[in-house]
Amino acid sequence: MRISALLSRGSAAGELVEAELDDPRSDEVVVRIEAVGMCHTDLLTRRRLGEGPAVLGHEGCGTVAHLGAAVDGLTVGDRVVISFASCGGCAQCRAGFPGYCAWASALNGSGRRLDGSPTIRVRDEPVFGAFFGQSSFATAALTDARSCVPVGDVPPAVAAPLGCGFLTGAGAVLNVLRPRNGDRLLVVGAGGVGAAAALTALSEGVEVVVAEPVEARRALLARCGATAVAALDEPVPPVTHALDTTGRPESIARALTLLQPRGALALVGLGAAEIPLDVRSLMLRGLQVRGCVEGDAVPSVLVPELIRRFRDGRLPLDRLVTTYALADFDRAVADQRDGRTLKPVLLPGT
């Protein structure tokens, strides 16, 4: 199938190219992409791959165009969000934690199917594809039917980030930290993941404090009901729960000092591999520190719940999104870096 795709090569500007998408196998579907979120993971992966040609994008939303022969539960024309890939059969998948799938690295980051076969060719040469089981910086994506979650008539630009970024933030609150009405949550970093976490906690009746250096992001979340500060060295009240999206050792250490006894900190940002921890303080205050991948979520369960909250007006995710044409990828990157955009979403059809 001929498609248009955004080809990345290291730090060079993205290039819109004509590409060939593989035909779907029996358990796969082709989704015509209407919107795709841009996530920091896309940018990190682009740098990691260096000059190797790649089609990235892992927060796709669109309509099902073609079905493999064995696909059940989906029909052509269904609007779906494409989430991360998992095998469905390992111990973690069977236990309801597909983010920790035994094959997660190969399925989401190898650039190929699990059997090593490519899914995208440019100028007759295979390129890095199947990113998070999709590579949706394109007009169409090939994906396992397991990764598709029907979303109905939700605006595609709102639904797309539910595949990863919004899912991670919301899941960290609902599945990992689980604060209750009357608790106080500290969110460190209010990009797409942190902002979604803050809005989700507010929808639960939780008091939210956000630490974020970008004034426009602070102002937006303050209008939504959060208390916003520029940095953690400002006066911040003690909190019962904390979420760090930055991965910065100094932010994590400071967040731990702000937790009340028996408080919990969840980590969703990749940063330094090692950080100093005051083990004595952790033990004597009964603190918990938890890693969290993809919000510990089962996408087919959490995505519909978040959509219900959005439709009810409790979760205004649309306020976090700014849309761009796929060809304007580099402008979206710059706007996000400079704080002009919180969550860029690309529209391949424009």
C-alpha positions as CSV (number, residue, x, y, z in Angstrom):
1,M,0.0,0.0,0.0
2,R,1.4,3.4,-1.0
3,I,1.4,6.0,1.8
4,S,3.0,9.3,2.7
5,A,5.3,9.1,5.7
6,L,7.6,11.4,7.7
7,L,11.1,10.0,7.4
8,S,13.5,10.9,10.2
9,R,17.3,10.9,10.1
10,G,18.9,11.9,13.4
11,S,18.6,15.7,14.0
12,A,17.9,16.5,10.3
13,A,14.5,18.0,9.4
14,G,11.8,15.5,8.9
15,E,11.1,14.6,5.2
16,L,7.7,13.7,3.8
17,V,8.3,10.8,1.5
18,E,6.3,8.2,-0.5
19,A,6.6,4.8,1.2
20,E,5.3,1.3,0.8
21,L,3.4,-0.2,3.7
22,D,3.3,-4.0,4.0
23,D,0.1,-5.9,3.6
24,P,-1.6,-6.9,6.8
25,R,-1.1,-10.4,8.1
26,S,-4.0,-12.4,9.5
27,D,-3.9,-10.7,12.9
28,E,-3.0,-7.2,11.7
29,V,-5.0,-4.2,10.5
30,V,-4.2,-1.1,8.4
31,V,-5.4,2.2,10.0
32,R,-5.7,5.4,8.0
33,I,-4.2,7.9,10.4
34,E,-6.3,11.0,11.2
35,A,-4.2,12.3,14.1
36,V,-1.0,11.3,15.9
37,G,0.4,12.7,19.1
38,M,4.1,13.7,19.2
39,C,5.8,12.4,22.3
40,H,9.3,13.0,23.8
41,T,10.0,9.3,23.2
42,D,9.8,10.0,19.5
43,L,12.5,12.6,19.8
44,L,14.7,10.5,22.0
45,T,14.4,7.5,19.6
46,R,15.2,9.8,16.6
47,R,18.5,10.8,18.4
48,R,19.2,7.2,19.4
49,L,18.9,5.9,15.9
50,G,21.3,8.5,14.5
51,E,21.3,8.7,10.7
52,G,19.4,5.5,10.3
53,P,16.1,6.2,8.4
54,A,13.0,5.7,10.5
55,V,9.3,6.3,10.5
56,L,8.3,7.0,14.1
57,G,5.1,8.0,15.8
58,H,3.3,6.0,18.4
59,E,0.1,7.7,19.4
60,G,-2.0,7.1,16.3
61,C,-5.8,7.5,15.9
62,G,-7.7,6.8,12.7
63,T,-10.2,4.6,10.9
64,V,-9.7,0.9,10.1
65,A,-9.1,0.5,6.4
66,H,-8.1,-3.1,6.0
67,L,-8.5,-6.2,8.2
68,G,-6.4,-9.4,8.4
69,A,-8.3,-12.6,7.8
70,A,-8.3,-13.6,11.5
71,V,-9.2,-10.2,13.0
72,D,-12.4,-10.2,15.2
73,G,-14.1,-7.4,17.0
74,L,-13.2,-4.7,14.5
75,T,-14.8,-3.6,11.2
76,V,-13.7,-1.4,8.4
77,G,-14.5,2.2,9.2
78,D,-14.1,1.9,13.0
79,R,-12.2,4.8,14.6
80,V,-9.5,3.5,16.8
81,V,-6.6,4.6,19.0
82,I,-3.5,2.6,18.5
83,S,-1.7,1.9,21.7
84,F,1.6,0.1,22.5
85,A,2.3,-3.4,21.4
86,S,2.2,-6.5,23.7
87,C,2.2,-10.2,23.0
88,G,-0.9,-11.1,25.0
89,G,0.4,-14.4,26.1
90,C,3.3,-13.9,28.6
91,A,2.8,-13.9,32.4
92,Q,2.7,-10.1,32.6
93,C,0.2,-9.8,29.8
94,R,-2.0,-12.5,31.3
95,A,-1.9,-10.8,34.7
96,G,-3.2,-7.6,33.2
97,F,0.1,-5.6,32.9
98,P,0.9,-5.5,29.2
99,G,3.3,-2.6,29.7
100,Y,5.7,-5.1,31.2
101,C,5.3,-7.7,28.4
102,A,8.2,-10.1,28.1
103,W,8.6,-9.0,24.4
104,A,8.0,-5.3,25.0
105,S,11.4,-4.2,23.7
106,A,11.3,-6.2,20.5
107,L,7.7,-5.4,19.8
108,N,7.9,-1.6,20.4
109,G,11.5,-0.7,19.7
110,S,13.2,-3.0,17.3
111,G,11.9,-1.4,14.1
112,R,10.6,-4.7,12.8
113,R,7.9,-7.3,13.5
114,L,8.8,-9.9,16.2
115,D,10.0,-12.2,13.4
116,G,12.4,-9.6,12.1
117,S,10.4,-8.7,9.0
118,P,10.1,-5.0,8.0
119,T,6.7,-3.2,7.7
120,I,7.8,-0.1,5.8
121,R,10.0,0.5,2.7
122,V,11.2,3.7,1.2
123,R,12.6,3.7,-2.3
124,D,12.4,-0.1,-2.1
125,E,14.7,-0.3,1.0
126,P,13.4,-1.3,4.5
127,V,13.5,1.4,7.1
128,F,13.0,1.4,10.9
129,G,9.2,1.0,11.3
130,A,6.7,-0.8,13.5
131,F,7.6,1.7,16.2
132,F,5.5,0.8,19.3
133,G,3.8,-1.6,16.9
134,Q,2.6,1.2,14.5
135,S,4.9,4.0,13.1
136,S,2.0,6.4,12.8
137,F,3.8,9.5,11.5
138,A,2.2,8.6,8.2
139,T,-1.1,8.6,6.4
140,A,-1.6,5.0,7.3
141,A,-0.1,2.5,9.9
142,L,0.1,-1.2,10.1
143,T,-0.6,-2.6,13.5
144,D,-1.6,-5.7,15.4
145,A,-5.4,-5.7,16.0
146,R,-4.7,-6.2,19.7
147,S,-3.3,-2.7,19.9
148,C,-6.5,-1.0,18.6
149,V,-9.1,0.4,20.9
150,P,-12.4,1.7,19.4
151,V,-13.1,5.3,20.4
152,G,-16.3,6.2,18.5
153,D,-16.8,9.8,17.6
154,V,-14.3,11.4,19.9
155,P,-12.2,14.1,18.0
156,P,-9.1,12.3,16.7
157,A,-6.8,15.0,18.0
158,V,-8.0,14.4,21.5
159,A,-8.1,10.6,21.2
160,A,-4.6,10.1,19.7
161,P,-2.5,10.9,22.8
162,L,-4.6,8.3,24.8
163,G,-2.5,5.7,23.0
164,C,0.6,6.5,25.2
165,G,1.2,10.0,26.8
166,F,-2.3,10.7,28.3
167,L,-2.7,7.0,29.1
168,T,0.6,7.0,31.0
169,G,-0.3,10.1,33.1
170,A,-3.8,9.1,33.8
171,G,-2.9,5.5,34.6
172,A,-0.1,6.5,37.0
173,V,-2.9,8.3,39.0
174,L,-5.7,5.8,38.7
175,N,-3.7,2.5,38.7
176,V,-0.5,3.1,40.6
177,L,-0.9,6.0,43.1
178,R,-4.6,5.9,43.6
179,P,-5.1,9.1,45.6
180,R,-8.5,9.6,47.1
181,N,-10.7,12.6,47.5
182,G,-9.0,14.9,50.0
183,D,-5.5,13.7,49.2
184,R,-2.9,16.0,47.7
185,L,-0.9,15.0,44.6
186,L,2.3,16.7,43.5
187,V,3.0,16.5,39.7
188,V,6.6,17.4,38.7
189,G,6.7,18.4,35.0
190,A,3.5,19.4,33.2
191,G,4.1,18.2,29.6
192,G,1.6,15.9,28.1
193,V,2.0,13.1,30.6
194,G,2.1,15.3,33.7
195,A,-0.8,17.5,32.6
196,A,-3.0,14.5,31.8
197,A,-2.1,13.1,35.3
198,A,-3.1,16.5,36.9
199,L,-6.4,16.6,35.1
200,T,-7.2,13.0,36.0
201,A,-6.5,13.6,39.7
202,L,-8.7,16.7,39.6
203,S,-11.5,14.6,38.1
204,E,-11.1,12.4,41.2
205,G,-11.5,15.3,43.6
206,V,-7.8,15.2,44.5
207,E,-6.0,18.5,45.3
208,V,-3.2,18.9,42.8
209,V,0.1,20.9,43.0
210,V,2.0,21.2,39.7
211,A,5.7,22.1,39.5
212,E,6.4,23.3,36.0
213,P,8.9,26.0,34.8
214,V,6.8,27.1,31.7
215,E,4.4,29.9,32.7
216,A,1.8,29.1,30.0
217,R,1.5,25.5,31.2
218,R,1.2,26.6,34.8
219,A,-1.5,29.1,33.9
220,L,-3.5,26.5,32.0
221,L,-3.5,24.0,34.8
222,A,-4.3,26.7,37.3
223,R,-7.4,27.5,35.3
224,C,-8.3,23.9,35.5
225,G,-8.1,23.9,39.3
226,A,-4.5,23.0,40.2
227,T,-2.1,25.0,42.4
228,A,0.9,25.8,40.2
229,V,4.5,26.7,41.1
230,A,7.5,27.3,38.9
231,A,9.9,25.1,40.9
232,L,10.1,22.7,43.8
233,D,12.2,25.2,45.8
234,E,9.1,27.4,46.1
235,P,6.9,26.9,49.1
236,V,5.0,23.6,48.5
237,P,2.7,22.0,51.1
238,P,3.3,18.4,52.2
239,V,1.7,15.9,49.8
240,T,0.3,12.4,50.1
241,H,1.4,11.3,46.6
242,A,3.8,12.5,44.0
243,L,4.5,11.8,40.3
244,D,7.8,12.7,38.6
245,T,7.7,13.0,34.8
246,T,11.2,14.5,34.5
247,G,13.6,11.8,35.5
248,R,15.8,14.5,37.1
249,P,17.6,13.3,40.3
250,E,17.2,16.6,42.0
251,S,13.5,16.7,41.3
252,I,13.0,13.2,42.5
253,A,15.0,13.8,45.7
254,R,13.0,17.0,46.5
255,A,9.7,15.3,45.8
256,L,10.6,12.6,48.4
257,T,11.2,15.3,51.0
258,L,7.7,16.7,50.4
259,L,5.9,13.4,51.0
260,Q,4.0,12.9,54.2
261,P,4.8,9.7,56.1
262,R,3.6,6.6,54.1
263,G,3.4,8.7,51.0
264,A,4.1,7.3,47.5
265,L,6.1,8.5,44.6
266,A,5.7,7.2,41.0
267,L,8.3,7.6,38.4
268,V,7.4,7.8,34.7
269,G,10.3,9.9,33.3
270,L,13.5,8.4,32.0
271,G,16.5,10.2,33.2
272,A,19.7,9.3,35.1
273,A,20.1,5.6,35.6
274,E,21.3,6.1,39.2
275,I,20.2,8.7,41.8
276,P,21.2,9.0,45.5
277,L,18.4,7.9,47.9
278,D,18.2,8.5,51.6
279,V,17.3,4.9,52.5
280,R,17.0,5.7,56.2
281,S,14.4,8.4,55.4
282,L,12.5,6.0,53.1
283,M,12.4,3.3,55.8
284,L,11.6,5.5,58.8
285,R,8.9,7.4,57.0
286,G,7.4,4.4,55.3
287,L,7.7,5.9,51.8
288,Q,7.1,4.0,48.6
289,V,8.8,4.6,45.3
290,R,7.3,2.9,42.2
291,G,8.4,2.7,38.6
292,C,5.5,2.9,36.1
293,V,5.3,1.9,32.5
294,E,2.3,3.0,30.3
295,G,0.4,3.8,33.4
296,D,0.2,0.1,34.4
297,A,-2.8,0.2,32.0
298,V,-4.8,-2.2,29.9
299,P,-5.6,0.2,27.1
300,S,-8.9,-1.5,26.2
301,V,-10.0,-0.8,29.8
302,L,-8.5,2.6,30.6
303,V,-9.0,4.4,27.2
304,P,-12.8,4.0,27.3
305,E,-12.9,5.2,30.9
306,L,-10.9,8.3,30.0
307,I,-13.2,9.0,27.0
308,R,-16.2,8.7,29.3
309,R,-14.7,11.4,31.6
310,F,-13.9,13.6,28.6
311,R,-17.5,13.3,27.3
312,D,-18.8,14.1,30.8
313,G,-16.8,17.3,30.9
314,R,-14.7,16.0,33.8
315,L,-11.4,15.5,31.9
316,P,-10.8,18.5,29.5
317,L,-8.0,16.9,27.5
318,D,-8.8,19.0,24.5
319,R,-7.3,22.0,26.4
320,L,-3.9,20.4,26.3
321,V,-3.7,19.8,22.5
322,T,-2.4,22.0,19.7
323,T,-2.7,20.6,16.1
324,Y,-0.2,20.8,13.3
325,A,0.0,19.4,9.8
326,L,2.3,16.4,9.5
327,A,4.6,18.5,7.3
328,D,5.0,20.9,10.1
329,F,6.7,18.3,12.4
330,D,9.8,20.4,13.0
331,R,7.8,23.5,13.9
332,A,5.8,21.4,16.4
333,V,9.1,20.1,17.9
334,A,10.3,23.7,18.3
335,D,7.0,25.0,19.7
336,Q,7.0,22.2,22.3
337,R,10.6,22.8,23.2
338,D,10.0,26.5,23.7
339,G,6.9,26.0,25.7
340,R,4.4,27.4,23.1
341,T,2.7,24.0,22.9
342,L,1.9,21.5,25.6
343,K,0.9,18.5,23.5
344,P,1.5,18.7,19.8
345,V,-0.8,16.5,17.6
346,L,0.0,16.0,13.9
347,L,-2.8,15.7,11.3
348,P,-1.5,13.7,8.3
349,G,-4.5,14.7,6.2
350,T,-3.7,18.4,6.2
